[in-house]
């Protein structure tokens, strides 16, 4: 009964997990910019969709790790991506 009443502190995230996520976000953001700036890329739309989906998944994971408020189940959109990027930047994340 006492365990139910007392909340155990949530451990801080592993700094190496944070660093790995920041590195992957930066890598994917660079790939997205490169594809967007190159007009003649084979399967451009497909590549962009795949990269953006991976980027969004990493953003969701980063927000969970950083404790950002929000709904992970919210439909993916440019607005949601922008909000998550702003929340992470406000918490000192950079990539």
Backbone atoms as SQL, in Angstrom:
CREATE TABLE atoms (id INTEGER PRIMARY KEY, chain TEXT, resi INTEGER, resn TEXT, atom TEXT, x REAL, y REAL, z REAL);
INSERT INTO atoms VALUES
  (1, 'A', 1, 'UNK', 'N', 0.830, -1.187, 0.000),
  (2, 'A', 1, 'UNK', 'CA', 0.000, 0.000, 0.000),
  (3, 'A', 1, 'UNK', 'C', 0.877, 1.254, 0.000),
  (4, 'A', 2, 'UNK', 'N', 1.937, 1.238, 0.771),
  (5, 'A', 2, 'UNK', 'CA', 2.804, 2.413, 0.855),
  (6, 'A', 2, 'UNK', 'C', 3.462, 2.712, -0.486),
  (7, 'A', 3, 'UNK', 'N', 3.788, 1.658, -1.258),
  (8, 'A', 3, 'UNK', 'CA', 4.389, 1.871, -2.580),
  (9, 'A', 3, 'UNK', 'C', 3.442, 2.593, -3.519),
  (10, 'A', 4, 'UNK', 'N', 2.156, 2.363, -3.351),
  (11, 'A', 4, 'UNK', 'CA', 1.172, 3.029, -4.214),
  (12, 'A', 4, 'UNK', 'C', 1.037, 4.511, -3.896),
  (13, 'A', 5, 'UNK', 'N', 1.232, 4.859, -2.643),
  (14, 'A', 5, 'UNK', 'CA', 1.072, 6.245, -2.220),
  (15, 'A', 5, 'UNK', 'C', 2.304, 7.095, -2.515),
  (16, 'A', 6, 'UNK', 'N', 3.472, 6.483, -2.483),
  (17, 'A', 6, 'UNK', 'CA', 4.708, 7.227, -2.710),
  (18, 'A', 6, 'UNK', 'C', 5.174, 7.034, -4.143),
  (19, 'A', 7, 'UNK', 'N', 5.338, 8.119, -4.816),
  (20, 'A', 7, 'UNK', 'CA', 5.815, 8.049, -6.192),
  (21, 'A', 7, 'UNK', 'C', 7.333, 7.990, -6.188),
  (22, 'A', 8, 'UNK', 'N', 7.833, 7.121, -7.002),
  (23, 'A', 8, 'UNK', 'CA', 9.274, 7.004, -7.138),
  (24, 'A', 8, 'UNK', 'C', 9.754, 8.032, -8.156),
  (25, 'A', 9, 'UNK', 'N', 10.883, 8.677, -7.899),
  (26, 'A', 9, 'UNK', 'CA', 11.365, 9.687, -8.837),
  (27, 'A', 9, 'UNK', 'C', 11.709, 9.050, -10.184),
  (28, 'A', 10, 'UNK', 'N', 11.410, 9.793, -11.226),
  (29, 'A', 10, 'UNK', 'CA', 11.723, 9.332, -12.574),
  (30, 'A', 10, 'UNK', 'C', 13.202, 9.611, -12.823),
  (31, 'A', 11, 'UNK', 'N', 13.961, 8.601, -13.227),
  (32, 'A', 11, 'UNK', 'CA', 15.397, 8.825, -13.446),
  (33, 'A', 11, 'UNK', 'C', 15.635, 9.762, -14.637),
  (34, 'A', 12, 'UNK', 'N', 16.710, 10.524, -14.544),
  (35, 'A', 12, 'UNK', 'CA', 17.073, 11.403, -15.649),
  (36, 'A', 12, 'UNK', 'C', 17.458, 10.552, -16.856),
  (37, 'A', 13, 'UNK', 'N', 17.180, 11.068, -18.068),
  (38, 'A', 13, 'UNK', 'CA', 17.550, 10.289, -19.252),
  (39, 'A', 13, 'UNK', 'C', 19.063, 10.164, -19.377),
  (40, 'A', 14, 'UNK', 'N', 19.483, 9.103, -19.979),
  (41, 'A', 14, 'UNK', 'CA', 20.900, 8.863, -20.227),
  (42, 'A', 14, 'UNK', 'C', 21.407, 9.922, -21.201),
  (43, 'A', 15, 'UNK', 'N', 22.466, 10.665, -20.863),
  (44, 'A', 15, 'UNK', 'CA', 22.966, 11.712, -21.762),
  (45, 'A', 15, 'UNK', 'C', 23.425, 11.161, -23.109),
  (46, 'A', 16, 'UNK', 'N', 23.852, 9.905, -23.135),
  (47, 'A', 16, 'UNK', 'CA', 24.268, 9.327, -24.414),
  (48, 'A', 16, 'UNK', 'C', 23.070, 9.044, -25.319),
  (49, 'A', 17, 'UNK', 'N', 21.912, 8.714, -24.736),
  (50, 'A', 17, 'UNK', 'CA', 20.692, 8.568, -25.528),
  (51, 'A', 17, 'UNK', 'C', 20.291, 9.907, -26.138),
  (52, 'A', 18, 'UNK', 'N', 20.404, 10.957, -25.336),
  (53, 'A', 18, 'UNK', 'CA', 20.089, 12.302, -25.819),
  (54, 'A', 18, 'UNK', 'C', 21.029, 12.697, -26.948),
  (55, 'A', 19, 'UNK', 'N', 22.306, 12.480, -26.764),
  (56, 'A', 19, 'UNK', 'CA', 23.289, 12.806, -27.796),
  (57, 'A', 19, 'UNK', 'C', 23.041, 12.015, -29.067),
  (58, 'A', 20, 'UNK', 'N', 22.729, 10.727, -28.929),
  (59, 'A', 20, 'UNK', 'CA', 22.451, 9.900, -30.103),
  (60, 'A', 20, 'UNK', 'C', 21.245, 10.434, -30.866),
  (61, 'A', 21, 'UNK', 'N', 20.170, 10.792, -30.140),
  (62, 'A', 21, 'UNK', 'CA', 18.976, 11.333, -30.797),
  (63, 'A', 21, 'UNK', 'C', 19.277, 12.649, -31.504),
  (64, 'A', 22, 'UNK', 'N', 20.036, 13.526, -30.864),
  (65, 'A', 22, 'UNK', 'CA', 20.388, 14.801, -31.485),
  (66, 'A', 22, 'UNK', 'C', 21.214, 14.580, -32.750),
  (67, 'A', 23, 'UNK', 'N', 22.133, 13.641, -32.700),
  (68, 'A', 23, 'UNK', 'CA', 22.967, 13.344, -33.857),
  (69, 'A', 23, 'UNK', 'C', 22.123, 12.797, -35.001),
  (70, 'A', 24, 'UNK', 'N', 21.229, 11.870, -34.709),
  (71, 'A', 24, 'UNK', 'CA', 20.364, 11.288, -35.746),
  (72, 'A', 24, 'UNK', 'C', 19.423, 12.344, -36.324),
  (73, 'A', 25, 'UNK', 'N', 18.873, 13.206, -35.463),
  (74, 'A', 25, 'UNK', 'CA', 17.996, 14.270, -35.963),
  (75, 'A', 25, 'UNK', 'C', 18.754, 15.185, -36.923),
  (76, 'A', 26, 'UNK', 'N', 19.975, 15.554, -36.560),
  (77, 'A', 26, 'UNK', 'CA', 20.791, 16.401, -37.432),
  (78, 'A', 26, 'UNK', 'C', 21.112, 15.721, -38.750),
  (79, 'A', 27, 'UNK', 'N', 21.419, 14.439, -38.686),
  (80, 'A', 27, 'UNK', 'CA', 21.738, 13.675, -39.894),
  (81, 'A', 27, 'UNK', 'C', 20.528, 13.617, -40.834),
  (82, 'A', 28, 'UNK', 'N', 19.358, 13.288, -40.273),
  (83, 'A', 28, 'UNK', 'CA', 18.146, 13.215, -41.104),
  (84, 'A', 28, 'UNK', 'C', 17.737, 14.583, -41.628),
  (85, 'A', 29, 'UNK', 'N', 17.874, 15.622, -40.818),
  (86, 'A', 29, 'UNK', 'CA', 17.539, 16.976, -41.277),
  (87, 'A', 29, 'UNK', 'C', 18.426, 17.372, -42.449),
  (88, 'A', 30, 'UNK', 'N', 19.706, 17.014, -42.403),
  (89, 'A', 30, 'UNK', 'CA', 20.614, 17.297, -43.513),
  (90, 'A', 30, 'UNK', 'C', 20.221, 16.556, -44.781),
  (91, 'A', 31, 'UNK', 'N', 19.828, 15.296, -44.637),
  (92, 'A', 31, 'UNK', 'CA', 19.395, 14.518, -45.801),
  (93, 'A', 31, 'UNK', 'C', 18.122, 15.110, -46.413),
  (94, 'A', 32, 'UNK', 'N', 17.194, 15.522, -45.562),
  (95, 'A', 32, 'UNK', 'CA', 15.945, 16.126, -46.053),
  (96, 'A', 32, 'UNK', 'C', 16.258, 17.405, -46.822),
  (97, 'A', 33, 'UNK', 'N', 17.117, 18.261, -46.263),
  (98, 'A', 33, 'UNK', 'CA', 17.482, 19.514, -46.962),
  (99, 'A', 33, 'UNK', 'C', 18.150, 19.223, -48.302),
  (100, 'A', 34, 'UNK', 'N', 19.016, 18.224, -48.336),
  (101, 'A', 34, 'UNK', 'CA', 19.724, 17.873, -49.568),
  (102, 'A', 34, 'UNK', 'C', 18.744, 17.386, -50.645),
  (103, 'A', 35, 'UNK', 'N', 17.791, 16.548, -50.266),
  (104, 'A', 35, 'UNK', 'CA', 16.799, 16.041, -51.230),
  (105, 'A', 35, 'UNK', 'C', 15.911, 17.190, -51.712),
  (106, 'A', 36, 'UNK', 'N', 15.506, 18.059, -50.789),
  (107, 'A', 36, 'UNK', 'CA', 14.637, 19.180, -51.167),
  (108, 'A', 36, 'UNK', 'C', 15.336, 20.151, -52.105),
  (109, 'A', 37, 'UNK', 'N', 16.640, 20.300, -51.964),
  (110, 'A', 37, 'UNK', 'CA', 17.358, 21.277, -52.788),
  (111, 'A', 37, 'UNK', 'C', 17.846, 20.704, -54.123),
  (112, 'A', 38, 'UNK', 'N', 17.731, 19.403, -54.309),
  (113, 'A', 38, 'UNK', 'CA', 18.157, 18.779, -55.555),
  (114, 'A', 38, 'UNK', 'C', 16.915, 18.450, -56.372),
  (115, 'A', 39, 'UNK', 'N', 16.730, 19.131, -57.504),
  (116, 'A', 39, 'UNK', 'CA', 15.482, 18.948, -58.259),
  (117, 'A', 39, 'UNK', 'C', 15.365, 17.592, -58.967),
  (118, 'A', 40, 'UNK', 'N', 16.452, 17.005, -59.385),
  (119, 'A', 40, 'UNK', 'CA', 16.371, 15.774, -60.177),
  (120, 'A', 40, 'UNK', 'C', 16.935, 14.585, -59.405),
  (121, 'A', 41, 'UNK', 'N', 16.164, 14.122, -58.444),
  (122, 'A', 41, 'UNK', 'CA', 16.550, 12.959, -57.654),
  (123, 'A', 41, 'UNK', 'C', 15.555, 11.851, -57.962),
  (124, 'A', 42, 'UNK', 'N', 16.073, 10.664, -58.237),
  (125, 'A', 42, 'UNK', 'CA', 15.212, 9.526, -58.507),
  (126, 'A', 42, 'UNK', 'C', 14.343, 9.230, -57.294),
  (127, 'A', 43, 'UNK', 'N', 13.059, 9.051, -57.501),
  (128, 'A', 43, 'UNK', 'CA', 12.092, 8.741, -56.445),
  (129, 'A', 43, 'UNK', 'C', 12.124, 9.792, -55.336),
  (130, 'A', 44, 'UNK', 'N', 12.179, 11.042, -55.725),
  (131, 'A', 44, 'UNK', 'CA', 12.312, 12.154, -54.774),
  (132, 'A', 44, 'UNK', 'C', 11.189, 12.173, -53.732),
  (133, 'A', 45, 'UNK', 'N', 9.943, 12.078, -54.192),
  (134, 'A', 45, 'UNK', 'CA', 8.802, 12.148, -53.273),
  (135, 'A', 45, 'UNK', 'C', 8.829, 10.982, -52.281),
  (136, 'A', 46, 'UNK', 'N', 9.152, 9.804, -52.782),
  (137, 'A', 46, 'UNK', 'CA', 9.206, 8.630, -51.903),
  (138, 'A', 46, 'UNK', 'C', 10.306, 8.790, -50.858),
  (139, 'A', 47, 'UNK', 'N', 11.454, 9.256, -51.270),
  (140, 'A', 47, 'UNK', 'CA', 12.565, 9.460, -50.329),
  (141, 'A', 47, 'UNK', 'C', 12.215, 10.500, -49.276),
  (142, 'A', 48, 'UNK', 'N', 11.595, 11.596, -49.717),
  (143, 'A', 48, 'UNK', 'CA', 11.209, 12.637, -48.760),
  (144, 'A', 48, 'UNK', 'C', 10.207, 12.113, -47.742),
  (145, 'A', 49, 'UNK', 'N', 9.223, 11.359, -48.208),
  (146, 'A', 49, 'UNK', 'CA', 8.217, 10.815, -47.288),
  (147, 'A', 49, 'UNK', 'C', 8.870, 9.882, -46.267),
  (148, 'A', 50, 'UNK', 'N', 9.789, 9.039, -46.721),
  (149, 'A', 50, 'UNK', 'CA', 10.459, 8.102, -45.813),
  (150, 'A', 50, 'UNK', 'C', 11.336, 8.848, -44.809),
  (151, 'A', 51, 'UNK', 'N', 12.095, 9.831, -45.283),
  (152, 'A', 51, 'UNK', 'CA', 12.965, 10.596, -44.385),
  (153, 'A', 51, 'UNK', 'C', 12.156, 11.401, -43.369),
  (154, 'A', 52, 'UNK', 'N', 11.064, 12.019, -43.830),
  (155, 'A', 52, 'UNK', 'CA', 10.235, 12.807, -42.914),
  (156, 'A', 52, 'UNK', 'C', 9.549, 11.919, -41.879),
  (157, 'A', 53, 'UNK', 'N', 9.146, 10.712, -42.273),
  (158, 'A', 53, 'UNK', 'CA', 8.537, 9.781, -41.312),
  (159, 'A', 53, 'UNK', 'C', 9.562, 9.383, -40.246),
  (160, 'A', 54, 'UNK', 'N', 10.781, 9.097, -40.673),
  (161, 'A', 54, 'UNK', 'CA', 11.839, 8.743, -39.721),
  (162, 'A', 54, 'UNK', 'C', 12.155, 9.925, -38.804),
  (163, 'A', 55, 'UNK', 'N', 12.207, 11.121, -39.366),
  (164, 'A', 55, 'UNK', 'CA', 12.478, 12.334, -38.588),
  (165, 'A', 55, 'UNK', 'C', 11.368, 12.560, -37.556),
  (166, 'A', 56, 'UNK', 'N', 10.118, 12.383, -37.975),
  (167, 'A', 56, 'UNK', 'CA', 8.992, 12.559, -37.051),
  (168, 'A', 56, 'UNK', 'C', 9.040, 11.542, -35.918),
  (169, 'A', 57, 'UNK', 'N', 9.397, 10.295, -36.239),
  (170, 'A', 57, 'UNK', 'CA', 9.513, 9.276, -35.196),
  (171, 'A', 57, 'UNK', 'C', 10.598, 9.649, -34.191),
  (172, 'A', 58, 'UNK', 'N', 11.721, 10.148, -34.687),
  (173, 'A', 58, 'UNK', 'CA', 12.798, 10.566, -33.778),
  (174, 'A', 58, 'UNK', 'C', 12.378, 11.773, -32.943),
  (175, 'A', 59, 'UNK', 'N', 11.631, 12.698, -33.546),
  (176, 'A', 59, 'UNK', 'CA', 11.134, 13.843, -32.782),
  (177, 'A', 59, 'UNK', 'C', 10.214, 13.388, -31.652),
  (178, 'A', 60, 'UNK', 'N', 9.342, 12.427, -31.948),
  (179, 'A', 60, 'UNK', 'CA', 8.453, 11.896, -30.912),
  (180, 'A', 60, 'UNK', 'C', 9.264, 11.279, -29.775),
  (181, 'A', 61, 'UNK', 'N', 10.281, 10.511, -30.133),
  (182, 'A', 61, 'UNK', 'CA', 11.136, 9.878, -29.121),
  (183, 'A', 61, 'UNK', 'C', 11.890, 10.933, -28.312),
  (184, 'A', 62, 'UNK', 'N', 12.397, 11.952, -28.989),
  (185, 'A', 62, 'UNK', 'CA', 13.130, 13.020, -28.308),
  (186, 'A', 62, 'UNK', 'C', 12.210, 13.780, -27.353),
  (187, 'A', 63, 'UNK', 'N', 10.986, 14.043, -27.773),
  (188, 'A', 63, 'UNK', 'CA', 10.033, 14.742, -26.904),
  (189, 'A', 63, 'UNK', 'C', 9.697, 13.899, -25.681),
  (190, 'A', 64, 'UNK', 'N', 9.541, 12.602, -25.866),
  (191, 'A', 64, 'UNK', 'CA', 9.271, 11.724, -24.739),
  (192, 'A', 64, 'UNK', 'C', 10.445, 11.743, -23.768),
  (193, 'A', 65, 'UNK', 'N', 11.657, 11.672, -24.315),
  (194, 'A', 65, 'UNK', 'CA', 12.854, 11.657, -23.485),
  (195, 'A', 65, 'UNK', 'C', 13.039, 12.982, -22.748),
  (196, 'A', 66, 'UNK', 'N', 12.704, 14.098, -23.409),
  (197, 'A', 66, 'UNK', 'CA', 12.878, 15.422, -22.808),
  (198, 'A', 66, 'UNK', 'C', 11.707, 15.822, -21.913),
  (199, 'A', 67, 'UNK', 'N', 10.634, 15.037, -21.936),
  (200, 'A', 67, 'UNK', 'CA', 9.476, 15.357, -21.099),
  (201, 'A', 67, 'UNK', 'C', 8.615, 16.475, -21.648),
  (202, 'A', 68, 'UNK', 'N', 8.594, 16.613, -22.954),
  (203, 'A', 68, 'UNK', 'CA', 7.765, 17.647, -23.585),
  (204, 'A', 68, 'UNK', 'C', 6.296, 17.255, -23.501),
  (205, 'A', 69, 'UNK', 'N', 5.432, 18.234, -23.234),
  (206, 'A', 69, 'UNK', 'CA', 3.999, 17.927, -23.250),
  (207, 'A', 69, 'UNK', 'C', 3.550, 17.732, -24.697),
  (208, 'A', 70, 'UNK', 'N', 2.512, 17.000, -24.856),
  (209, 'A', 70, 'UNK', 'CA', 1.983, 16.793, -26.206),
  (210, 'A', 70, 'UNK', 'C', 1.504, 15.381, -26.385),
  (211, 'A', 71, 'UNK', 'N', 0.858, 15.175, -27.493),
  (212, 'A', 71, 'UNK', 'CA', 0.289, 13.873, -27.781),
  (213, 'A', 71, 'UNK', 'C', 1.101, 13.199, -28.877),
  (214, 'A', 72, 'UNK', 'N', 1.696, 12.079, -28.557),
  (215, 'A', 72, 'UNK', 'CA', 2.468, 11.329, -29.549),
  (216, 'A', 72, 'UNK', 'C', 1.548, 10.751, -30.616),
  (217, 'A', 73, 'UNK', 'N', 0.280, 10.569, -30.276),
  (218, 'A', 73, 'UNK', 'CA', -0.672, 9.974, -31.217),
  (219, 'A', 73, 'UNK', 'C', -1.270, 11.007, -32.175),
  (220, 'A', 74, 'UNK', 'N', -0.935, 12.272, -31.998),
  (221, 'A', 74, 'UNK', 'CA', -1.452, 13.326, -32.864),
  (222, 'A', 74, 'UNK', 'C', -1.001, 13.080, -34.301),
  (223, 'A', 75, 'UNK', 'N', -1.874, 13.391, -35.238),
  (224, 'A', 75, 'UNK', 'CA', -1.574, 13.176, -36.649),
  (225, 'A', 75, 'UNK', 'C', -0.336, 13.970, -37.059),
  (226, 'A', 76, 'UNK', 'N', 0.510, 13.350, -37.850),
  (227, 'A', 76, 'UNK', 'CA', 1.729, 14.013, -38.314),
  (228, 'A', 76, 'UNK', 'C', 1.382, 15.161, -39.245),
  (229, 'A', 77, 'UNK', 'N', 2.075, 16.268, -39.034),
  (230, 'A', 77, 'UNK', 'CA', 1.883, 17.435, -39.890),
  (231, 'A', 77, 'UNK', 'C', 3.080, 18.359, -39.718),
  (232, 'A', 78, 'UNK', 'N', 3.176, 19.324, -40.606),
  (233, 'A', 78, 'UNK', 'CA', 4.233, 20.329, -40.496),
  (234, 'A', 78, 'UNK', 'C', 4.094, 21.102, -39.187),
  (235, 'A', 79, 'UNK', 'N', 2.855, 21.370, -38.790),
  (236, 'A', 79, 'UNK', 'CA', 2.607, 22.119, -37.554),
  (237, 'A', 79, 'UNK', 'C', 3.088, 21.333, -36.331),
  (238, 'A', 80, 'UNK', 'N', 2.770, 20.030, -36.282),
  (239, 'A', 80, 'UNK', 'CA', 3.209, 19.206, -35.160),
  (240, 'A', 80, 'UNK', 'C', 4.732, 19.138, -35.128),
  (241, 'A', 81, 'UNK', 'N', 5.354, 18.980, -36.290),
  (242, 'A', 81, 'UNK', 'CA', 6.820, 18.925, -36.368),
  (243, 'A', 81, 'UNK', 'C', 7.417, 20.223, -35.837),
  (244, 'A', 82, 'UNK', 'N', 6.851, 21.353, -36.254),
  (245, 'A', 82, 'UNK', 'CA', 7.361, 22.658, -35.817),
  (246, 'A', 82, 'UNK', 'C', 7.205, 22.809, -34.301),
  (247, 'A', 83, 'UNK', 'N', 6.049, 22.402, -33.770),
  (248, 'A', 83, 'UNK', 'CA', 5.817, 22.512, -32.326),
  (249, 'A', 83, 'UNK', 'C', 6.812, 21.659, -31.541),
  (250, 'A', 84, 'UNK', 'N', 7.051, 20.449, -32.011),
  (251, 'A', 84, 'UNK', 'CA', 7.995, 19.580, -31.312),
  (252, 'A', 84, 'UNK', 'C', 9.414, 20.139, -31.377),
  (253, 'A', 85, 'UNK', 'N', 9.797, 20.671, -32.531),
  (254, 'A', 85, 'UNK', 'CA', 11.123, 21.272, -32.653),
  (255, 'A', 85, 'UNK', 'C', 11.270, 22.454, -31.709),
  (256, 'A', 86, 'UNK', 'N', 10.224, 23.257, -31.575),
  (257, 'A', 86, 'UNK', 'CA', 10.266, 24.408, -30.675),
  (258, 'A', 86, 'UNK', 'C', 10.339, 23.969, -29.209),
  (259, 'A', 87, 'UNK', 'N', 9.571, 22.955, -28.851),
  (260, 'A', 87, 'UNK', 'CA', 9.607, 22.434, -27.475),
  (261, 'A', 87, 'UNK', 'C', 10.997, 21.927, -27.123),
  (262, 'A', 88, 'UNK', 'N', 11.614, 21.194, -28.053),
  (263, 'A', 88, 'UNK', 'CA', 12.961, 20.669, -27.799),
  (264, 'A', 88, 'UNK', 'C', 13.980, 21.796, -27.724),
  (265, 'A', 89, 'UNK', 'N', 13.873, 22.772, -28.614),
  (266, 'A', 89, 'UNK', 'CA', 14.813, 23.904, -28.592),
  (267, 'A', 89, 'UNK', 'C', 14.688, 24.683, -27.287),
  (268, 'A', 90, 'UNK', 'N', 13.463, 24.812, -26.776),
  (269, 'A', 90, 'UNK', 'CA', 13.253, 25.517, -25.509),
  (270, 'A', 90, 'UNK', 'C', 13.898, 24.773, -24.337),
  (271, 'A', 91, 'UNK', 'N', 14.107, 23.469, -24.508),
  (272, 'A', 91, 'UNK', 'CA', 14.740, 22.663, -23.462),
  (273, 'A', 91, 'UNK', 'C', 16.237, 22.510, -23.696),
  (274, 'A', 92, 'UNK', 'N', 16.780, 23.261, -24.644),
  (275, 'A', 92, 'UNK', 'CA', 18.228, 23.265, -24.869),
  (276, 'A', 92, 'UNK', 'C', 18.720, 22.263, -25.889),
  (277, 'A', 93, 'UNK', 'N', 17.818, 21.600, -26.586),
  (278, 'A', 93, 'UNK', 'CA', 18.246, 20.636, -27.614),
  (279, 'A', 93, 'UNK', 'C', 18.667, 21.377, -28.873),
  (280, 'A', 94, 'UNK', 'N', 19.657, 20.845, -29.535),
  (281, 'A', 94, 'UNK', 'CA', 20.071, 21.399, -30.835),
  (282, 'A', 94, 'UNK', 'C', 20.542, 20.251, -31.710),
  (283, 'A', 95, 'UNK', 'N', 20.397, 20.412, -32.992),
  (284, 'A', 95, 'UNK', 'CA', 20.863, 19.409, -33.937),
  (285, 'A', 95, 'UNK', 'C', 21.121, 20.021, -35.279);
